[in-house]
């Protein structure tokens, strides 16, 4: 029974780390998602993720995503 208790404790410790999902989409506007008020597109899965997680509301964007994409792919 002692070993079963230890296994359960380790499973709970691993569950405490957050899961991070980073979505990078090309040519996606701020209001193209339902969670940000889209009247035209239905995005139920992303809306559910946004409702259960964290939304970043203070950000800036650039017209070209190539520098961001290159930084993510190279790690620099």
N, C-alpha and C positions, 0 to 999 in steps of 0.2 A: 504494500500500500504506500510505503514511503516513496518508492520510485514513481508511482503514478501521480502522486502529488507534485513531485518535482517536474514531471513532464507537463502538467497542467500549468504550473507557474511559468515555465519558459514560453509556453504558447501565449499566455497573457502578456508577457513582456514584449514579444514580437508584435503583437497587435497594437501596442501603444504608439508605434512609429506612424507618422502620417503617410498616406499615399498621395503622390503628386502626379497629376496628369497635365502635361503641357501641350496645349493645342495651338499650332501655328498654321494659320490658313492664309492663302494668298488671295487678295482681292475680296476680303470680307469686311464689310462696313460695321460700325458700332451698332446700328439698329437693324442689322440683318439677322439677329438672333431673337427668338421669342422672349428670352429672359431680359432683354434690353428693349422690349417694346415693338418688335417687328409686327407689322400688320399684314405682311405678304408671305413670309416664310414660316413654316412650322418646323421647329427644332426641339421636339419633346425630350430627346435623350440629353442634349446639352442643357436644356432648361432644368432637367432633374439634377444633373451634376451641379449646376449653379445654385440650385435651391439647397442642396445638401453640403455645399462647400463654401469657398471664398471667392468673391468676385472682386476684381481690381477695378476701381471706378476712377482713379486719378492716374492717367497715363497719357503719353503722347505717341503719335505715330509718324512714320515717315512714308513718303509715297512709294519708296522702293524697299522691298524686304530683303534684297540680296545681301546687304551687310549683316543683318541679323541672322539670316540663314547660314552665311559663311562662318560667323562667330560660333553658332551652335554646332555646326558640323566639325569645326576645327578645334573647338574648346578654348579658343583665345579671344 
